[in-house]
Amino acid sequence: MSNPDIERLLSSVPTGLWIGGEERPGSSTFEVYDPANDTLLTTVADATAADAVAALDAACAVQAQWAATPARDRGEILRSVFETITARADDLATLMTLEMGKVVAESLGEVKYGAEFFRWFAEEAVRIGGRYTPSPAGTGRIIVTKQPVGPCYAITPWNFPLAMGTRKIGPAFAAGCTMIVKPAQETPLTMLLLAKLMAEAGLPKGVLSVLPTSKPGEVTKALIDDGRLRKLTFTGSTGVGKALVAQSADKLLRTSMELGGNAPFVVFDDADVDAAVDGAMLAKMRNGGEACTAANRIHVANAVIEEFTDKFVKRMGEVNLGNGLDPSAKLGPLVSTKQLTKVQELVDDAVEKGATVALGGQAPGGPGNFYPATVLTDVPPNARILTEEVFGPVAPIIGFDTEEDGVAAANNTEYGLASYIYTESLDRALRVAEAIESGMVGVNRGVISDPAAPFGGVKESGFGREGGSEGIEEYLDTKYIALTK
């Protein structure tokens, strides 16, 4: 897009608070920057605790009406939103690249993926089931039905500004829940534009509110402490997730937590090495490495590690840095200076402890938060990069000998979100997939996210599932009705 086109796009995005289906001014604002050049994009209204209560007022005012809306009608609205997003894909992708930094091809992929949650849950809305059975004792009849949990609060991260919201909004609305969304401070614009598009697609006022804020603790406390809120869903770091679970305990809120990851990518000695390299590029470099499902550690059987490393380094060396709006760029900037500093610290720590830099390893400097595609070899077991989530384009490669060693290395983490294995043996694939401690396992594939599949982790990667037929259950309460004979 040209500068006039970008200015037109930015001028079409709401920059106030979105409460009750309408844009409202805030009492103050905060700034949103382009991570590619550190320039100011716009200023956005800064929500307060009072604004949070106003948004909850709006949600509660229409909750009963929305829950009573026929499932088919809710589904038709979600389908209309899917079509609206699809029609505005270029604008949404450009906006996402401007505020988050990822290359526009990645942004277009996210728009397509994010929109699919509305199409999927438009179809799931009419499939909310129940059961009717006679009591085994012959004393009556058992009716089990599902009802929406009520007003929900969603906290979404900066790495997928659209999809992490649609993955929560879609099932909540299909189930008949209203929702308040707090987008990340770094990337509020995409969610604000989505709210506007949803209103245009026919979503009733009050069903969705969006609260951009630089004071997330204040806004979140006001909502969690209010007894009218019934559900909290969060995607973000494990540390923040633990704090939110503790904070929500007093009101016994329903919670679902999609937290940090430390995904192992395990290449066995019988793997198709070329296919494994292709998969590793996808698993590591999707979203520039800023993904909770990104391959954080690459464990390769020593029998094939030299071949894999040579081919992988060559492929990573072809990934060029550039402004995400430049169609020739394959890797955009990281989202912030803070994130850039963390990635560099992890690389420096590994090198100081004995790792070898096979490629990259140093930020180029200058304007923007750029970091090159980086490969580390000979990484020692005490390097922080093996235990901490990188969230950047850095791939540490570590060797192993036996299948048991590979599984043990994969499981050597407190996290358990995603993992990847490459092998030509079906027996090994099933055996290892069952042995690996993670909520999702990719077998001979580097991208596993699918709106029709349940997304979520185990251990300190959280609980609850998003997507699939399981996703809508997070927004439904089970009610048992006992009838006499």
TIKE-161421 format. One record per residue (C-alpha): x, y, z; residue number from 1. Coordinates in nm, 3 decimals. Example, Ala and Ser with C-alpha at 12.3 -4.5 7.8 and 13.67 -1.06 7.14 Angstrom:
BEGIN
1.230, -0.450, 0.780, 1 $
1.367, -0.106, 0.714, 2 $
% end
This chain:
BEGIN
0.000, 0.000, 0.000, 1 $
0.108, 0.358, -0.067, 2 $
0.125, 0.612, 0.213, 3 $
-0.212, 0.766, 0.118, 4 $
-0.367, 0.418, 0.127, 5 $
-0.216, 0.355, 0.470, 6 $
-0.344, 0.690, 0.595, 7 $
-0.690, 0.602, 0.462, 8 $
-0.677, 0.268, 0.637, 9 $
-0.566, 0.414, 0.969, 10 $
-0.836, 0.679, 0.950, 11 $
-1.100, 0.406, 0.914, 12 $
-0.998, 0.226, 1.234, 13 $
-1.176, 0.316, 1.559, 14 $
-0.931, 0.463, 1.807, 15 $
-1.175, 0.511, 2.093, 16 $
-1.313, 0.255, 2.333, 17 $
-1.561, 0.014, 2.175, 18 $
-1.836, -0.029, 2.432, 19 $
-2.184, -0.160, 2.366, 20 $
-2.132, -0.162, 1.990, 21 $
-2.028, 0.203, 1.970, 22 $
-1.704, 0.398, 1.975, 23 $
-1.655, 0.614, 2.282, 24 $
-1.376, 0.853, 2.378, 25 $
-1.154, 0.771, 2.673, 26 $
-1.030, 1.003, 2.944, 27 $
-0.673, 0.962, 2.814, 28 $
-0.480, 0.794, 2.532, 29 $
-0.169, 0.588, 2.467, 30 $
0.049, 0.561, 2.157, 31 $
0.082, 0.275, 1.906, 32 $
0.408, 0.245, 1.710, 33 $
0.527, 0.070, 1.394, 34 $
0.800, -0.176, 1.507, 35 $
0.968, -0.159, 1.166, 36 $
1.076, 0.204, 1.202, 37 $
0.964, 0.319, 1.549, 38 $
0.725, 0.576, 1.399, 39 $
0.395, 0.669, 1.563, 40 $
0.094, 0.511, 1.394, 41 $
-0.181, 0.665, 1.606, 42 $
-0.306, 0.721, 1.958, 43 $
-0.577, 0.504, 2.112, 44 $
-0.819, 0.560, 2.400, 45 $
-0.685, 0.424, 2.729, 46 $
-0.952, 0.229, 2.918, 47 $
-0.993, 0.262, 3.294, 48 $
-1.166, 0.053, 3.560, 49 $
-1.477, 0.266, 3.516, 50 $
-1.476, 0.191, 3.143, 51 $
-1.447, -0.179, 3.221, 52 $
-1.758, -0.163, 3.439, 53 $
-1.941, 0.025, 3.161, 54 $
-1.849, -0.251, 2.916, 55 $
-1.973, -0.515, 3.160, 56 $
-2.296, -0.316, 3.206, 57 $
-2.346, -0.330, 2.830, 58 $
-2.271, -0.704, 2.817, 59 $
-2.507, -0.785, 3.103, 60 $
-2.784, -0.572, 2.956, 61 $
-2.807, -0.792, 2.645, 62 $
-2.684, -1.127, 2.781, 63 $
-3.029, -1.281, 2.828, 64 $
-3.148, -1.158, 2.489, 65 $
-2.836, -1.287, 2.312, 66 $
-2.860, -1.625, 2.487, 67 $
-3.224, -1.651, 2.378, 68 $
-3.139, -1.567, 2.017, 69 $
-3.193, -1.882, 1.809, 70 $
-2.871, -2.071, 1.746, 71 $
-2.931, -2.052, 1.373, 72 $
-2.949, -1.673, 1.392, 73 $
-2.628, -1.652, 1.596, 74 $
-2.463, -1.879, 1.342, 75 $
-2.578, -1.664, 1.051, 76 $
-2.425, -1.356, 1.214, 77 $
-2.095, -1.540, 1.260, 78 $
-2.107, -1.650, 0.897, 79 $
-2.167, -1.289, 0.793, 80 $
-1.865, -1.183, 0.998, 81 $
-1.654, -1.448, 0.824, 82 $
-1.756, -1.310, 0.487, 83 $
-1.693, -0.950, 0.595, 84 $
-1.343, -1.033, 0.722, 85 $
-1.265, -1.222, 0.403, 86 $
-1.371, -0.924, 0.194, 87 $
-1.151, -0.691, 0.400, 88 $
-0.852, -0.927, 0.421, 89 $
-0.603, -0.686, 0.263, 90 $
-0.691, -0.404, 0.502, 91 $
-0.674, -0.627, 0.808, 92 $
-0.344, -0.778, 0.698, 93 $
-0.187, -0.440, 0.631, 94 $
-0.304, -0.306, 0.966, 95 $
-0.167, -0.613, 1.144, 96 $
0.171, -0.572, 0.978, 97 $
0.181, -0.203, 1.066, 98 $
0.127, -0.258, 1.438, 99 $
0.290, -0.598, 1.491, 100 $
0.561, -0.618, 1.225, 101 $
0.511, -0.960, 1.065, 102 $
0.548, -0.978, 0.687, 103 $
0.223, -0.916, 0.504, 104 $
0.209, -1.272, 0.366, 105 $
0.201, -1.396, 0.727, 106 $
-0.067, -1.140, 0.810, 107 $
-0.282, -1.256, 0.520, 108 $
-0.242, -1.610, 0.645, 109 $
-0.357, -1.503, 0.989, 110 $
-0.662, -1.325, 0.848, 111 $
-0.764, -1.644, 0.667, 112 $
-0.699, -1.857, 0.975, 113 $
-0.871, -1.614, 1.210, 114 $
-1.178, -1.580, 0.989, 115 $
-1.220, -1.958, 0.982, 116 $
-1.309, -1.960, 1.352, 117 $
-1.621, -1.764, 1.268, 118 $
-1.714, -2.001, 0.987, 119 $
-1.642, -2.308, 1.204, 120 $
-1.836, -2.187, 1.506, 121 $
-2.120, -2.059, 1.288, 122 $
-2.168, -2.428, 1.210, 123 $
-2.114, -2.542, 1.571, 124 $
-2.376, -2.302, 1.709, 125 $
-2.658, -2.530, 1.590, 126 $
-2.488, -2.844, 1.725, 127 $
-2.501, -2.767, 2.096, 128 $
-2.642, -3.092, 2.226, 129 $
-2.787, -3.251, 2.538, 130 $
-2.947, -3.582, 2.630, 131 $
-3.267, -3.738, 2.758, 132 $
-3.256, -4.075, 2.929, 133 $
-3.461, -4.273, 3.180, 134 $
-3.310, -4.305, 3.525, 135 $
-3.149, -4.650, 3.568, 136 $
-3.338, -4.690, 3.896, 137 $
-3.668, -4.629, 3.719, 138 $
-3.749, -4.331, 3.941, 139 $
-3.771, -4.068, 3.674, 140 $
-3.609, -3.915, 3.371, 141 $
-3.279, -3.735, 3.323, 142 $
-3.255, -3.431, 3.100, 143 $
-2.912, -3.276, 3.041, 144 $
-2.892, -2.945, 2.861, 145 $
-2.621, -2.686, 2.788, 146 $
-2.654, -2.315, 2.858, 147 $
-2.416, -2.021, 2.800, 148 $
-2.195, -1.941, 3.098, 149 $
-2.272, -1.569, 3.069, 150 $
-2.059, -1.257, 3.023, 151 $
-1.696, -1.340, 2.935, 152 $
-1.367, -1.152, 2.948, 153 $
-1.095, -1.233, 2.695, 154 $
-0.735, -1.115, 2.721, 155 $
-0.547, -1.155, 2.393, 156 $
-0.174, -1.128, 2.307, 157 $
0.013, -0.920, 2.053, 158 $
0.157, -1.199, 1.836, 159 $
-0.168, -1.290, 1.658, 160 $
-0.380, -0.972, 1.696, 161 $
-0.676, -1.114, 1.503, 162 $
-0.676, -1.493, 1.542, 163 $
-0.623, -1.506, 1.917, 164 $
-0.938, -1.296, 1.946, 165 $
-1.152, -1.479, 1.691, 166 $
-1.058, -1.812, 1.850, 167 $
-1.231, -1.690, 2.167, 168 $
-1.506, -1.470, 2.024, 169 $
-1.633, -1.733, 1.779, 170 $
-1.721, -2.003, 2.033, 171 $
-1.844, -1.753, 2.293, 172 $
-2.094, -1.599, 2.051, 173 $
-2.195, -1.938, 1.912, 174 $
-2.271, -2.051, 2.268, 175 $
-2.476, -1.739, 2.342, 176 $
-2.227, -1.549, 2.560, 177 $
-2.143, -1.181, 2.547, 178 $
-1.777, -1.085, 2.559, 179 $
-1.535, -0.807, 2.651, 180 $
-1.194, -0.823, 2.483, 181 $
-0.878, -0.656, 2.607, 182 $
-0.622, -0.660, 2.324, 183 $
-0.251, -0.623, 2.390, 184 $
-0.126, -0.269, 2.432, 185 $
0.118, -0.315, 2.142, 186 $
-0.152, -0.422, 1.894, 187 $
-0.500, -0.283, 1.969, 188 $
-0.588, -0.164, 1.619, 189 $
-0.669, -0.497, 1.456, 190 $
-0.920, -0.588, 1.727, 191 $
-1.081, -0.244, 1.713, 192 $
-1.127, -0.276, 1.338, 193 $
-1.268, -0.625, 1.388, 194 $
-1.526, -0.489, 1.633, 195 $
-1.634, -0.230, 1.377, 196 $
-1.659, -0.495, 1.103, 197 $
-1.863, -0.722, 1.330, 198 $
-2.109, -0.441, 1.394, 199 $
-2.135, -0.386, 1.018, 200 $
-2.199, -0.760, 0.977, 201 $
-2.503, -0.744, 1.205, 202 $
-2.377, -0.820, 1.556, 203 $
-2.623, -0.668, 1.805, 204 $
-2.502, -0.382, 2.022, 205 $
-2.360, -0.479, 2.357, 206 $
-2.259, -0.833, 2.263, 207 $
-1.896, -0.728, 2.206, 208 $
-1.686, -0.458, 2.370, 209 $
-1.315, -0.389, 2.315, 210 $
-1.104, -0.215, 2.578, 211 $
-0.757, -0.105, 2.468, 212 $
-0.557, -0.002, 2.774, 213 $
-0.212, 0.069, 2.912, 214 $
-0.346, -0.025, 3.257, 215 $
-0.438, -0.392, 3.213, 216 $
-0.418, -0.474, 3.584, 217 $
-0.668, -0.202, 3.674, 218 $
-0.913, -0.300, 3.400, 219 $
-0.882, -0.672, 3.469, 220 $
-0.928, -0.635, 3.845, 221 $
-1.245, -0.434, 3.797, 222 $
-1.393, -0.707, 3.579, 223 $
-1.278, -1.009, 3.781, 224 $
-1.396, -0.858, 4.108, 225 $
-1.741, -0.785, 3.966, 226 $
-1.967, -1.079, 4.045, 227 $
-2.150, -1.047, 3.714, 228 $
-1.853, -1.174, 3.508, 229 $
-1.868, -1.552, 3.469, 230 $
-1.576, -1.651, 3.245, 231 $
-1.212, -1.549, 3.195, 232 $
-1.011, -1.667, 2.896, 233 $
-0.646, -1.570, 2.853, 234 $
-0.369, -1.627, 2.601, 235 $
-0.024, -1.517, 2.714, 236 $
0.264, -1.598, 2.943, 237 $
0.248, -1.867, 3.209, 238 $
0.343, -1.621, 3.483, 239 $
0.054, -1.387, 3.406, 240 $
-0.180, -1.683, 3.359, 241 $
-0.102, -1.816, 3.706, 242 $
-0.168, -1.474, 3.856, 243 $
-0.503, -1.449, 3.676, 244 $
-0.614, -1.795, 3.791, 245 $
-0.532, -1.699, 4.150, 246 $
-0.710, -1.366, 4.111, 247 $
-1.020, -1.529, 3.965, 248 $
-1.048, -1.790, 4.241, 249 $
-1.243, -1.565, 4.479, 250 $
-1.536, -1.545, 4.237, 251 $
-1.484, -1.905, 4.114, 252 $
-1.479, -1.788, 3.753, 253 $
-1.473, -2.041, 3.473, 254 $
-1.123, -2.005, 3.327, 255 $
-0.935, -2.130, 3.024, 256 $
-0.564, -2.059, 2.993, 257 $
-0.354, -2.089, 2.677, 258 $
-0.008, -2.019, 2.817, 259 $
0.359, -2.041, 2.728, 260 $
0.527, -2.312, 2.528, 261 $
0.869, -2.465, 2.471, 262 $
0.796, -2.682, 2.170, 263 $
1.045, -2.957, 2.085, 264 $
1.102, -3.048, 1.720, 265 $
1.238, -3.404, 1.718, 266 $
1.401, -3.553, 1.407, 267 $
1.465, -3.928, 1.432, 268 $
1.730, -4.120, 1.241, 269 $
1.474, -4.267, 0.998, 270 $
1.322, -3.930, 0.906, 271 $
1.308, -3.785, 0.557, 272 $
1.566, -3.514, 0.626, 273 $
1.453, -3.284, 0.346, 274 $
1.093, -3.304, 0.469, 275 $
1.215, -3.242, 0.825, 276 $
1.400, -2.929, 0.714, 277 $
1.086, -2.805, 0.537, 278 $
0.884, -2.873, 0.851, 279 $
1.139, -2.707, 1.078, 280 $
1.130, -2.391, 0.868, 281 $
0.754, -2.376, 0.910, 282 $
0.752, -2.467, 1.278, 283 $
1.033, -2.227, 1.366, 284 $
0.974, -1.932, 1.136, 285 $
0.596, -1.904, 1.128, 286 $
0.513, -1.555, 1.253, 287 $
0.887, -1.481, 1.266, 288 $
0.919, -1.726, 1.555, 289 $
0.682, -1.517, 1.768, 290 $
0.435, -1.799, 1.828, 291 $
0.361, -2.015, 2.130, 292 $
0.366, -2.318, 1.900, 293 $
0.703, -2.224, 1.744, 294 $
0.972, -2.491, 1.755, 295 $
1.181, -2.373, 2.048, 296 $
1.434, -2.658, 2.051, 297 $
1.537, -2.876, 1.756, 298 $
1.649, -3.221, 1.870, 299 $
1.811, -3.422, 1.592, 300 $
1.937, -3.781, 1.599, 301 $
2.315, -3.776, 1.582, 302 $
2.303, -4.012, 1.283, 303 $
2.151, -3.735, 1.068, 304 $
2.238, -3.417, 1.258, 305 $
2.515, -3.306, 1.021, 306 $
2.297, -3.343, 0.711, 307 $
2.002, -3.174, 0.879, 308 $
2.210, -2.885, 1.013, 309 $
2.377, -2.812, 0.679, 310 $
2.047, -2.804, 0.493, 311 $
1.866, -2.611, 0.765, 312 $
2.135, -2.342, 0.791, 313 $
2.122, -2.299, 0.413, 314 $
1.746, -2.250, 0.421, 315 $
1.759, -2.011, 0.717, 316 $
2.027, -1.812, 0.535, 317 $
1.777, -1.741, 0.258, 318 $
1.541, -1.561, 0.498, 319 $
1.593, -1.190, 0.439, 320 $
1.498, -0.913, 0.680, 321 $
1.282, -0.622, 0.577, 322 $
0.978, -0.407, 0.647, 323 $
0.679, -0.638, 0.665, 324 $
0.499, -0.435, 0.398, 325 $
0.781, -0.509, 0.150, 326 $
0.661, -0.814, -0.048, 327 $
1.022, -0.928, -0.095, 328 $
1.087, -0.951, 0.280, 329 $
1.056, -1.292, 0.444, 330 $
1.114, -1.178, 0.803, 331 $
0.987, -0.858, 0.960, 332 $
1.084, -0.692, 1.287, 333 $
1.010, -0.823, 1.634, 334 $
0.719, -0.650, 1.802, 335 $
0.918, -0.433, 2.044, 336 $
1.258, -0.331, 2.172, 337 $
1.185, -0.532, 2.484, 338 $
1.136, -0.847, 2.279, 339 $
1.448, -0.776, 2.075, 340 $
1.653, -0.738, 2.392, 341 $
1.525, -1.068, 2.530, 342 $
1.609, -1.262, 2.214, 343 $
1.961, -1.117, 2.206, 344 $
2.011, -1.202, 2.575, 345 $
1.915, -1.565, 2.515, 346 $
2.154, -1.594, 2.221, 347 $
2.438, -1.427, 2.412, 348 $
2.382, -1.655, 2.712, 349 $
2.404, -1.967, 2.493, 350 $
2.720, -1.846, 2.322, 351 $
2.886, -1.756, 2.652, 352 $
2.814, -2.110, 2.771, 353 $
2.970, -2.271, 2.465, 354 $
2.717, -2.269, 2.180, 355 $
2.833, -2.204, 1.825, 356 $
2.663, -1.947, 1.604, 357 $
2.612, -2.119, 1.270, 358 $
2.409, -1.828, 1.131, 359 $
2.304, -1.481, 1.244, 360 $
2.330, -1.418, 1.616, 361 $
2.341, -1.040, 1.627, 362 $
2.081, -0.766, 1.576, 363 $
2.179, -0.541, 1.282, 364 $
2.111, -0.219, 1.473, 365 $
1.952, 0.093, 1.330, 366 $
1.581, 0.181, 1.341, 367 $
1.331, -0.096, 1.396, 368 $
1.335, -0.411, 1.605, 369 $
1.498, -0.641, 1.352, 370 $
1.671, -0.968, 1.436, 371 $
1.809, -1.207, 1.173, 372 $
1.730, -1.575, 1.127, 373 $
1.973, -1.745, 1.364, 374 $
2.095, -2.103, 1.412, 375 $
2.292, -2.221, 1.715, 376 $
2.472, -2.554, 1.737, 377 $
2.660, -2.733, 2.018, 378 $
2.412, -2.579, 2.262, 379 $
2.495, -2.682, 2.620, 380 $
2.217, -2.818, 2.843, 381 $
2.245, -2.524, 3.086, 382 $
2.173, -2.261, 2.820, 383 $
1.863, -2.054, 2.901, 384 $
1.740, -2.083, 2.544, 385 $
1.657, -2.451, 2.603, 386 $
1.427, -2.376, 2.895, 387 $
1.284, -2.031, 2.815, 388 $
1.043, -1.944, 2.536, 389 $
1.240, -1.762, 2.266, 390 $
0.962, -1.586, 2.071, 391 $
1.204, -1.497, 1.794, 392 $
1.375, -1.640, 1.482, 393 $
1.641, -1.838, 1.673, 394 $
1.682, -2.215, 1.639, 395 $
1.908, -2.411, 1.876, 396 $
2.003, -2.759, 1.747, 397 $
2.086, -3.038, 1.992, 398 $
2.179, -3.399, 1.917, 399 $
2.056, -3.724, 2.074, 400 $
2.125, -4.095, 2.028, 401 $
1.830, -4.324, 2.102, 402 $
1.454, -4.288, 2.069, 403 $
1.430, -4.287, 2.446, 404 $
1.682, -4.002, 2.460, 405 $
1.479, -3.803, 2.209, 406 $
1.157, -3.846, 2.404, 407 $
1.329, -3.759, 2.732, 408 $
1.477, -3.444, 2.579, 409 $
1.139, -3.343, 2.439, 410 $
0.974, -3.385, 2.779, 411 $
1.247, -3.203, 2.971, 412 $
1.037, -2.891, 3.025, 413 $
0.762, -2.768, 3.252, 414 $
0.564, -2.670, 2.941, 415 $
0.347, -2.892, 2.724, 416 $
0.173, -2.703, 2.446, 417 $
0.294, -2.827, 2.107, 418 $
0.558, -3.069, 1.982, 419 $
0.673, -3.201, 1.645, 420 $
0.823, -3.534, 1.543, 421 $
0.966, -3.656, 1.214, 422 $
0.993, -4.028, 1.141, 423 $
0.906, -4.263, 0.854, 424 $
0.783, -4.531, 1.095, 425 $
0.413, -4.534, 1.180, 426 $
0.480, -4.746, 1.488, 427 $
0.738, -4.497, 1.614, 428 $
0.518, -4.200, 1.529, 429 $
0.230, -4.331, 1.740, 430 $
0.456, -4.454, 2.019, 431 $
0.641, -4.125, 2.051, 432 $
0.329, -3.909, 2.006, 433 $
0.169, -4.090, 2.298, 434 $
0.484, -4.059, 2.510, 435 $
0.541, -3.687, 2.454, 436 $
0.384, -3.468, 2.720, 437 $
0.205, -3.201, 2.520, 438 $
-0.148, -3.114, 2.423, 439 $
-0.072, -3.121, 2.050, 440 $
0.171, -3.329, 1.843, 441 $
0.254, -3.271, 1.479, 442 $
0.368, -3.587, 1.300, 443 $
0.571, -3.509, 0.987, 444 $
0.417, -3.163, 0.964, 445 $
0.539, -2.825, 1.084, 446 $
0.204, -2.644, 1.112, 447 $
-0.066, -2.800, 1.326, 448 $
-0.315, -2.520, 1.402, 449 $
-0.660, -2.590, 1.259, 450 $
-0.992, -2.427, 1.356, 451 $
-1.153, -2.772, 1.344, 452 $
-0.905, -2.917, 1.596, 453 $
-0.875, -2.857, 1.973, 454 $
-0.588, -2.620, 2.053, 455 $
-0.438, -2.623, 2.403, 456 $
-0.171, -2.762, 2.632, 457 $
-0.091, -2.955, 2.946, 458 $
0.141, -2.896, 3.242, 459 $
0.231, -2.524, 3.271, 460 $
0.106, -2.452, 2.921, 461 $
-0.243, -2.421, 3.065, 462 $
-0.581, -2.589, 3.040, 463 $
-0.893, -2.570, 2.830, 464 $
-0.923, -2.603, 2.454, 465 $
-0.994, -2.360, 2.172, 466 $
-1.122, -2.467, 1.833, 467 $
-1.278, -2.795, 1.728, 468 $
-1.601, -2.928, 1.870, 469 $
-1.433, -2.902, 2.212, 470 $
-1.390, -2.524, 2.193, 471 $
-1.754, -2.432, 2.242, 472 $
-1.773, -2.641, 2.561, 473 $
-1.554, -2.381, 2.735, 474 $
-1.847, -2.138, 2.711, 475 $
-2.127, -2.373, 2.817, 476 $
-2.257, -2.483, 3.155, 477 $
-2.414, -2.826, 3.194, 478 $
-2.759, -2.833, 3.357, 479 $
-2.931, -3.147, 3.484, 480 $
-3.311, -3.144, 3.502, 481 $
-3.471, -3.426, 3.701, 482 $
-3.822, -3.531, 3.602, 483 $
-4.046, -3.761, 3.798, 484 $
-4.165, -4.079, 3.635, 485 $
% end
